[in-house]
Amino acid sequence: MAEHLLEVNNLKQYFPVSKSYTVKAVDGVSFYIDAGETYGLVGESGSGKSTIGRAIIRLYDPTDGTVTFDGQVISGSMSERERKLLRTKMQMIFQDPMACLNPRKKVSDIIGQGLDVHNLYSTPQERQDKIYRIMEKIGLAREHANRYPHQFSGGQRQRIGIARALIMEPKLVIADEPISALDVSIQAQVVNLMKGLQEELGTAYLFIAHDLSMVKYISDRIGVLHLGHLVETGTTDEIFDNPIHPYTISLLSAIPHPDPDVEKKRVVIGYATSGIDYSKGSYHNLTASHSVLATEEEFASWVQK
């Protein structure tokens, strides 16, 4: 089997709050992403989605586990070569399109910051050409290059954030809820832009979101996260057509339906965590790509349903 672009194995991210209490934000998560595909990570607020993204790109130092990117282990102490690989070939798109842009810098300097830091051009003209080229791809005109972030709408700011990530020609982009701060009408534009750029550039995405409808639209495979545990993972069709874990079923039941007649009959299935201890479970495979976290007894009862 071909080597995965990103492989996360038993990732743990703990935050000590006091001498006697530690928050286990991510507790033993494992998944992989292949080149050019989109892996959607879904779950409610506080489930650990953003923490996983930040631990992978080393905004946090992982407590335990291994992260392998493009054949290099990047979860422990890194050599200069591994650090450069991580900083250039993995990029992040942040949730708040205003908070992540420097309000005192022009758009051209924001987009070109990675080029400047890593000296990825030989002449000022080459730098300018790269910036203009990526701006055209994201639908911004050249005259926008000398403006400041506050002069743009939310959707345009998010496009600037996407351009800043993609100008580095990364192999993997971690998109941390890139559309949640945008109007619904703009969300589709941004997601379609990301899909189009992916087809053109071959970039892989870790798409972090809580909007299941959007995750279904953009993702090839999906991982369902709850309380720091990956409770179920599979292809988009497997998760939506044959959900096994009660939490996944509960999430899917909460999706509104556009047909009013169907919506009237929709029943939201509640989910109580009291009966399930995730730490006792192990992964059971339904297919080569579809697995669920459960004990033997839980798995047997869920599959029978």
TAURQUI-V575830 format. One line per field, one symbol per residue. ss: DSSP state (a for helix, b for strand, c for the rest). phi: phi as a letter, one per 30 degrees, with the letter a starting at -180 (. if undefined). burial: + if it has 16 or more other ideal C-beta (glycine too) atoms within 10 Angstrom, else -. Layout:
# TAURQUI-V575830
ss->???
phi->???
burial->???
This chain:
# TAURQUI-V575830
ss->cccccbbbbbbbbbbbcccccbbbbbbbbbbbbccccbbbbbccccccaaaaaaaacccccccbbbbbbccbbccccccaaaaaaaaaabbbbccccccccccccbaaaaacaaaaaacccccaaaaaaaaaaaaaaccccaaaaacbaaaccaaaaaaaaaaaaacccccbbbbbcccccccaaaaaaaaaaaaaaaaaaccbbbbbbccaaaaaaaccbbbbbbccbbbbbbbaaaaaaccccaaaaaaaaccccccaaaaaacccccccaaaccaaacbbbbcccccbbbbcaaaaaaaaac
phi->.ddddbbcbhdbbcbdcbdcbbdcdbbicbabbceicccccbldeidjddddeddddidcdedajbbcbhicdcccdcddddddeddccbbbccdcdcdccddccdeddddddddddchcacbedddddddddddddcicdddddccceddcdeddddddddddddddhddbcccchdcdccdeddedddddddddddddcidcbcccacdddddddccdbbcccbhicddabadeddddcbdcdeddddddddddcddeddddcdcdcdbcdedbcddddbdcccbdccbbdadeddddddddd
burial->---+++++--+++----------+++++++++++--+++++++---++++++++++++-+-++-+-++++---++--+---+--+++++++++++++--++-----++-+++-++----++-----+--+++-++-++-+---++---+--+-++++++++++++++++++++++++++-++---++-+++-++--++----++++++++++-+++-+++++++++++++++++++-+++--++++++-+++------------------+----+-+--+--+-+---+++++---++--+---
